[in-house]
């Protein structure tokens, strides 16, 4: 399941933007910080899980029930975004 940012809780500190290995978090035109669900891999294959949620100082990042993906899809996104971290056999 992709992650989403709770706009009313987010302080717009930007820590999650720099932490995302997929470059899937950005600032929207209205100043809100948003996660592109089609870029979110929940950091599949990386130790510790979703890095954005781990570093958020106000716990503004949660599962997005509107974008449920299986483990294969999440890992595929991670590999596509970070080919150097996941060498192909």
N, C-alpha and C positions, 0 to 999 in steps of 0.2 A: 504494500500500500504506500503510495507516495505520501509525502509530508506536505503540510500547509502551515502558513503563518497566521496566527490570530491577530488581526490588525489592531484590535482594541487593546491588546496586551503588549505588542511589540513596541520597543522604544526606539527603533530604527538605528541601533548602534552600528550595524553592519558587520558584526563579527561573523555571522553565519555566511555572509557573502564571500568573504575571503576563505572560509573553512571548507566550502563545498568543492569537492574534487571534480565535479562535473560541470562547474560554472553554470549551475542551474538556478541560482538565486540572484535576484537583481532588484534594483529599485524601480518601481513603476512610475509613470508620469505624475501620479498624484502624491508621490513621496512614500507610499507604502512599500514595504519589502515583500516580494512575492517569490514563490518557488514554482518553476515551470514543471508541471507534473510529468511531462514527457521527457524531462531530463533527470528527474529524481530517481535514483537507484537505491535509495535508503542506504547508500554506501555498501551495497552488497559486495561481499568478497573482501571487505576491509575490516580489520579488527576493530571491535568496539561499536559497530553499527552506525547509525545516522549521526554524523559529526555535527551537523547544524543543531540538532536537538541537544547534543551533549554540551555545546559551548554557549547556548542561549542563556544569558544571565537572568531572564525573567520567565523562562518556560513558556515561550510564545509559539512553540512549534509542536504540532501534534499530527497524528495520522489523518489523512484525507480520505474519508469513507467514499467519496465520489470517484476516487481513482485507485481501485484495487488491482494490483498486478501480482502475478505469480513470481516465484523466485527466479525462474528462467528469464523472464522479461527484465526483471531488475538487474540481474547479472549481465545480461546483454547490453543494457544501457551503460553499466559501469565499464564494461570492456570497450564499448564504442567511444566513450568519453576519455578513457585512460588506457590506451593500448599498451603503454610501457609498463603498467602495473600488473597486467595480466598477459604474460607471454603465451602465445598459441603453441601447442605441441605439434 
